[in-house]
Amino acid sequence: MENQSNDQFSLFVETCEKIRSTTKKNEKIDIISNYITNLDETSLSIAVLFLSGRPFPIGSTMILNIGFTTIMESLSEIAMLDIKDIQNIHLKHGDIGAIAEYAVSKKHIISLFNQQEKISLSYVYHQFKKIANISGSGSNKNKKNILKGLLIACSPLESKYLIKIITGEMRIGSVEGLVEIALSRAFDRELQYIREAMLISGDISQVAVLAKKNILHNAIMKP
């Protein structure tokens, strides 16, 4: 039975931590499969994208275009840390996700979100789309403001994975191939049909929904 709470970004993040904690391929697939089984179509399409380490489907015209400097400035402003402190932490850890987790744990800005309110996958994706649609003069500042709002609404662990998705550096061993196998297990579909649909579509988010609905033969090629 599908549950609205399954859309919580925190549940996605918990799943990522479980995937990261094992080196066994089959365990990773089982963790992904168990997670995606009960997601509704909207959440599923976003989750498989994020698990594949991308904010948008391959071939999408949307690009976040958020630079390293913008991320560092956002984190230093949220945590009220000197930009040099943030850079030193980066040199120490070498993982921008870990820096985000640290900076948000020190945040001095209160979220407009109710503290009991959890941010959702849909909300994160919507904010990504807003960032991608910003252009022209002052675009960097506007992108940074949205990014800061997202980071402020996140828990430290959520911010870690938010930045990992933005930078395309998930590093948890959850590649698109594993997500395909997980889709096959979650919805009891032939892996061959999943892969054929991927060859046609190239869009894991579309293929995931088709697998859930058992209409993989409806995969379409996007120009």
C-alpha positions as a Python dict, from the first residue, in 0.01 Angstrom:
ca = {
    (1, 'M'): (0, 0, 0),
    (2, 'E'): (137, 339, -102),
    (3, 'N'): (187, 591, 174),
    (4, 'Q'): (227, 965, 140),
    (5, 'S'): (506, 962, 401),
    (6, 'N'): (714, 750, 161),
    (7, 'D'): (773, 1075, -31),
    (8, 'Q'): (985, 1210, 255),
    (9, 'F'): (1335, 1308, 152),
    (10, 'S'): (1456, 1176, 490),
    (11, 'L'): (1345, 823, 392),
    (12, 'F'): (1539, 854, 65),
    (13, 'V'): (1845, 967, 261),
    (14, 'E'): (1814, 678, 510),
    (15, 'T'): (1802, 442, 212),
    (16, 'C'): (2118, 599, 66),
    (17, 'E'): (2299, 548, 398),
    (18, 'K'): (2199, 180, 397),
    (19, 'I'): (2321, 139, 38),
    (20, 'R'): (2650, 309, 125),
    (21, 'S'): (2703, 87, 431),
    (22, 'T'): (2727, -238, 232),
    (23, 'T'): (2969, -344, -40),
    (24, 'K'): (2752, -638, -145),
    (25, 'K'): (2579, -581, -478),
    (26, 'N'): (2278, -800, -393),
    (27, 'E'): (2222, -620, -63),
    (28, 'K'): (2233, -283, -241),
    (29, 'I'): (1974, -408, -493),
    (30, 'D'): (1748, -541, -215),
    (31, 'I'): (1767, -210, -25),
    (32, 'I'): (1674, -13, -339),
    (33, 'S'): (1401, -261, -432),
    (34, 'N'): (1240, -252, -84),
    (35, 'Y'): (1246, 128, -87),
    (36, 'I'): (1095, 186, -432),
    (37, 'T'): (823, -81, -411),
    (38, 'N'): (578, 138, -219),
    (39, 'L'): (649, 476, -379),
    (40, 'D'): (379, 645, -582),
    (41, 'E'): (457, 724, -948),
    (42, 'T'): (577, 1081, -884),
    (43, 'S'): (806, 986, -597),
    (44, 'L'): (932, 680, -784),
    (45, 'S'): (1033, 879, -1091),
    (46, 'I'): (1229, 1126, -875),
    (47, 'A'): (1383, 866, -643),
    (48, 'V'): (1534, 654, -922),
    (49, 'L'): (1683, 967, -1079),
    (50, 'F'): (1843, 1074, -752),
    (51, 'L'): (1963, 718, -681),
    (52, 'S'): (2130, 720, -1023),
    (53, 'G'): (2315, 1035, -915),
    (54, 'R'): (2129, 1283, -1135),
    (55, 'P'): (1888, 1568, -1062),
    (56, 'F'): (1728, 1542, -1411),
    (57, 'P'): (1692, 1271, -1677),
    (58, 'I'): (1964, 1220, -1938),
    (59, 'G'): (1894, 1448, -2233),
    (60, 'S'): (1689, 1694, -2027),
    (61, 'T'): (1724, 2059, -2123),
    (62, 'M'): (1731, 2146, -1753),
    (63, 'I'): (2074, 2200, -1598),
    (64, 'L'): (2132, 2315, -1239),
    (65, 'N'): (2460, 2489, -1323),
    (66, 'I'): (2550, 2546, -958),
    (67, 'G'): (2924, 2596, -920),
    (68, 'F'): (3152, 2485, -639),
    (69, 'T'): (3193, 2847, -525),
    (70, 'T'): (2817, 2900, -497),
    (71, 'I'): (2784, 2586, -283),
    (72, 'M'): (3075, 2689, -59),
    (73, 'E'): (2938, 3042, -14),
    (74, 'S'): (2591, 2906, 70),
    (75, 'L'): (2734, 2673, 335),
    (76, 'S'): (2955, 2941, 490),
    (77, 'E'): (2661, 3185, 513),
    (78, 'I'): (2427, 2927, 668),
    (79, 'A'): (2682, 2815, 928),
    (80, 'M'): (2826, 3165, 976),
    (81, 'L'): (3169, 3020, 909),
    (82, 'D'): (3447, 3191, 721),
    (83, 'I'): (3473, 3065, 362),
    (84, 'K'): (3835, 2965, 441),
    (85, 'D'): (3711, 2743, 726),
    (86, 'I'): (3474, 2569, 483),
    (87, 'Q'): (3757, 2524, 232),
    (88, 'N'): (3983, 2378, 502),
    (89, 'I'): (3712, 2128, 597),
    (90, 'H'): (3688, 2035, 229),
    (91, 'L'): (4064, 1976, 213),
    (92, 'K'): (4037, 1757, 522),
    (93, 'H'): (3738, 1546, 411),
    (94, 'G'): (3759, 1571, 32),
    (95, 'D'): (3383, 1512, 13),
    (96, 'I'): (3158, 1810, -45),
    (97, 'G'): (2862, 1616, 98),
    (98, 'A'): (3045, 1576, 429),
    (99, 'I'): (3112, 1952, 438),
    (100, 'A'): (2743, 2022, 382),
    (101, 'E'): (2652, 1786, 667),
    (102, 'Y'): (2897, 1964, 898),
    (103, 'A'): (2793, 2317, 795),
    (104, 'V'): (2420, 2250, 830),
    (105, 'S'): (2479, 2098, 1175),
    (106, 'K'): (2616, 2444, 1267),
    (107, 'K'): (2344, 2644, 1091),
    (108, 'H'): (2238, 2972, 1254),
    (109, 'I'): (1935, 3036, 1035),
    (110, 'I'): (1595, 2899, 1128),
    (111, 'S'): (1399, 2724, 856),
    (112, 'L'): (1060, 2865, 754),
    (113, 'F'): (953, 2501, 747),
    (114, 'N'): (773, 2380, 1057),
    (115, 'Q'): (1035, 2176, 1245),
    (116, 'Q'): (791, 1882, 1245),
    (117, 'E'): (738, 1915, 872),
    (118, 'K'): (953, 1691, 654),
    (119, 'I'): (1071, 1802, 312),
    (120, 'S'): (963, 1572, 33),
    (121, 'L'): (1128, 1434, -279),
    (122, 'S'): (875, 1634, -482),
    (123, 'Y'): (968, 1955, -301),
    (124, 'V'): (1341, 1901, -363),
    (125, 'Y'): (1280, 1824, -732),
    (126, 'H'): (1055, 2131, -768),
    (127, 'Q'): (1330, 2351, -617),
    (128, 'F'): (1584, 2197, -855),
    (129, 'K'): (1359, 2289, -1146),
    (130, 'K'): (1330, 2645, -1016),
    (131, 'I'): (1710, 2670, -1001),
    (132, 'A'): (1747, 2526, -1353),
    (133, 'N'): (1499, 2781, -1492),
    (134, 'I'): (1692, 3082, -1357),
    (135, 'S'): (1899, 3271, -1613),
    (136, 'G'): (2024, 3622, -1692),
    (137, 'S'): (2186, 3881, -1472),
    (138, 'G'): (2186, 3803, -1102),
    (139, 'S'): (2117, 3436, -1173),
    (140, 'N'): (2399, 3317, -943),
    (141, 'K'): (2257, 3513, -651),
    (142, 'N'): (1904, 3382, -716),
    (143, 'K'): (2027, 3023, -748),
    (144, 'K'): (2220, 3062, -422),
    (145, 'N'): (1912, 3192, -241),
    (146, 'I'): (1707, 2888, -342),
    (147, 'L'): (1994, 2654, -255),
    (148, 'K'): (2030, 2816, 87),
    (149, 'G'): (1657, 2778, 147),
    (150, 'L'): (1681, 2410, 64),
    (151, 'L'): (1984, 2357, 287),
    (152, 'I'): (1819, 2540, 578),
    (153, 'A'): (1512, 2316, 545),
    (154, 'C'): (1733, 2005, 549),
    (155, 'S'): (1871, 1809, 840),
    (156, 'P'): (2252, 1772, 832),
    (157, 'L'): (2227, 1424, 676),
    (158, 'E'): (1970, 1539, 421),
    (159, 'S'): (2197, 1828, 321),
    (160, 'K'): (2482, 1581, 265),
    (161, 'Y'): (2282, 1395, 0),
    (162, 'L'): (2124, 1708, -143),
    (163, 'I'): (2472, 1835, -233),
    (164, 'K'): (2579, 1492, -356),
    (165, 'I'): (2287, 1490, -602),
    (166, 'I'): (2360, 1847, -715),
    (167, 'T'): (2728, 1771, -779),
    (168, 'G'): (2667, 1425, -927),
    (169, 'E'): (2891, 1267, -662),
    (170, 'M'): (2668, 1015, -486),
    (171, 'R'): (2954, 766, -428),
    (172, 'I'): (2730, 509, -260),
    (173, 'G'): (2760, 240, -527),
    (174, 'S'): (2406, 293, -652),
    (175, 'V'): (2455, 312, -1027),
    (176, 'E'): (2182, 308, -1289),
    (177, 'G'): (2246, -61, -1367),
    (178, 'L'): (2167, -157, -1007),
    (179, 'V'): (1854, 58, -1012),
    (180, 'E'): (1738, -130, -1324),
    (181, 'I'): (1779, -466, -1146),
    (182, 'A'): (1600, -325, -839),
    (183, 'L'): (1308, -217, -1060),
    (184, 'S'): (1291, -568, -1201),
    (185, 'R'): (1271, -715, -848),
    (186, 'A'): (1039, -453, -701),
    (187, 'F'): (772, -488, -969),
    (188, 'D'): (841, -846, -1081),
    (189, 'R'): (930, -751, -1438),
    (190, 'E'): (1179, -923, -1669),
    (191, 'L'): (1514, -744, -1648),
    (192, 'Q'): (1549, -785, -2024),
    (193, 'Y'): (1233, -576, -2079),
    (194, 'I'): (1355, -309, -1837),
    (195, 'R'): (1684, -285, -2029),
    (196, 'E'): (1510, -279, -2367),
    (197, 'A'): (1289, 7, -2246),
    (198, 'M'): (1603, 189, -2126),
    (199, 'L'): (1764, 148, -2468),
    (200, 'I'): (1459, 313, -2627),
    (201, 'S'): (1389, 580, -2367),
    (202, 'G'): (1722, 646, -2198),
    (203, 'D'): (1522, 792, -1909),
    (204, 'I'): (1528, 585, -1589),
    (205, 'S'): (1245, 792, -1438),
    (206, 'Q'): (1013, 714, -1729),
    (207, 'V'): (1109, 345, -1735),
    (208, 'A'): (1052, 312, -1358),
    (209, 'V'): (693, 432, -1390),
    (210, 'L'): (632, 206, -1691),
    (211, 'A'): (768, -90, -1493),
    (212, 'K'): (539, -10, -1201),
    (213, 'K'): (236, 8, -1436),
    (214, 'N'): (350, -302, -1629),
    (215, 'I'): (353, -119, -1962),
    (216, 'L'): (723, -128, -2050),
    (217, 'H'): (628, -177, -2415),
    (218, 'N'): (507, 186, -2413),
    (219, 'A'): (861, 324, -2375),
    (220, 'I'): (915, 610, -2618),
    (221, 'M'): (1226, 770, -2761),
    (222, 'K'): (1261, 1138, -2675),
    (223, 'P'): (1435, 1360, -2932),
}
